[in-house]
């Protein structure tokens, strides 16, 4: 019976007095820095162009901005239509839209300033 149990459950190796067993954690975390991974740079984006460093190409840039209509823009247009019959006003104003910032060098999306 002892031989069968040793086959199923082998004994731990005996350690000498000066040896220690080191256990490795299966969830070890290794931080690897990739040259292609974007770096975490705090961005302060506003409604207009912003000077910053692109996290993708690491260039010192002034962002290009594209304005995008949102649900808030459409609701404002509906309210303007009810009040003064000028529903096109929010679509003509950039201040009623969100500002999407892009890198002019590599055309990567950097972030959005939401109104």
C-alpha distance (Angstrom), angle and dihedral (degrees) to the residues before:
residue distance angle dihedral
X1 . . .
X2 3.77 . .
X3 3.79 91.7 .
X4 3.80 91.4 53.7
X5 3.78 92.3 49.5
X6 3.83 90.8 49.2
X7 3.79 90.0 53.5
X8 3.78 92.1 51.3
X9 3.79 97.3 38.3
X10 3.80 111.5 26.1
X11 3.79 116.7 -154.4
X12 3.76 120.7 -105.6
X13 3.79 113.2 -102.9
X14 3.77 113.9 -98.2
X15 3.79 113.7 -113.4
X16 3.74 125.4 -144.8
X17 3.81 116.3 -118.9
X18 3.81 93.6 -102.6
X19 3.82 95.9 45.8
X20 3.78 124.8 88.1
X21 3.76 128.0 -163.3
X22 3.79 112.4 -124.9
X23 3.77 115.7 -154.3
X24 3.78 118.9 -151.0
X25 3.77 117.8 -143.4
X26 3.81 112.1 -126.3
X27 3.80 89.7 -144.0
X28 3.78 99.5 57.4
X29 3.79 113.2 155.8
X30 3.77 119.2 -140.1
X31 3.78 119.8 -171.5
X32 3.77 111.5 -146.4
X33 3.75 120.1 -173.7
X34 3.77 111.3 -143.7
X35 3.80 119.9 -165.5
X36 3.81 88.6 -139.8
X37 3.82 97.3 51.9
X38 3.80 115.0 97.8
X39 3.78 114.4 -111.2
X40 3.77 120.3 -125.1
X41 3.79 105.3 -109.6
X42 3.78 118.6 163.1
X43 3.78 107.7 -117.6
X44 3.77 124.3 -155.2
X45 3.77 102.8 -161.4
X46 3.78 121.3 -177.1
X47 3.78 136.4 178.7
X48 3.83 91.9 -83.7
X49 3.82 134.9 47.7
X50 3.80 112.9 -56.6
X51 3.81 129.9 -155.9
X52 3.81 109.7 -130.5
X53 3.81 144.2 128.3
X54 3.80 115.4 -87.1
X55 3.83 109.0 -121.1
X56 3.81 90.5 -148.3
X57 3.83 105.8 46.5
X58 3.86 97.7 17.3
X59 3.81 91.9 -130.7
X60 3.78 122.7 146.5
X61 3.82 99.8 -118.3
X62 3.77 146.3 165.3
X63 3.80 104.8 -129.9
X64 3.78 122.5 -120.5
X65 3.79 112.9 -130.4
X66 3.79 129.2 -145.7
X67 3.78 117.3 -172.5
X68 3.80 119.0 -137.5
X69 3.80 129.1 -165.8
X70 3.79 115.6 -126.6
X71 3.78 137.5 -172.7
X72 3.79 88.5 -87.2
X73 3.82 89.3 57.7
X74 3.81 91.4 51.9
X75 3.82 92.7 47.9
X76 3.80 90.6 49.6
X77 3.82 89.2 50.6
X78 3.81 90.5 51.4
X79 3.81 91.2 50.6
X80 3.82 91.2 48.4
X81 3.79 89.1 51.1
X82 3.81 91.2 53.8
X83 3.81 94.7 45.0
X84 3.79 106.0 38.5
X85 3.84 107.9 -2.2
X86 3.84 91.5 -114.6
X87 3.79 102.8 117.6
X88 3.82 94.3 157.2
X89 3.83 95.2 67.5
X90 3.86 97.3 89.1
X91 3.82 90.8 48.0
X92 3.82 91.5 54.3
X93 3.82 94.7 49.6
X94 3.80 120.6 77.1
X95 3.80 89.6 -158.5
X96 3.83 89.8 70.6
X97 3.82 93.3 55.9
X98 3.81 136.3 69.7
X99 3.82 117.8 -102.5
X100 3.82 116.0 -129.7
X101 3.83 112.0 -161.2
X102 3.82 121.3 -148.9
X103 3.81 134.0 179.4
X104 3.82 110.3 -110.5
X105 3.84 91.1 -152.9
X106 3.82 101.7 52.6
X107 3.86 100.0 10.3
X108 3.82 91.8 -126.9
X109 3.78 120.9 154.8
X110 3.82 109.2 -110.3
X111 3.79 104.7 176.8
X112 3.79 149.6 -62.2
X113 3.77 132.0 -99.5
X114 3.80 105.0 -148.3
X115 3.75 121.3 -155.3
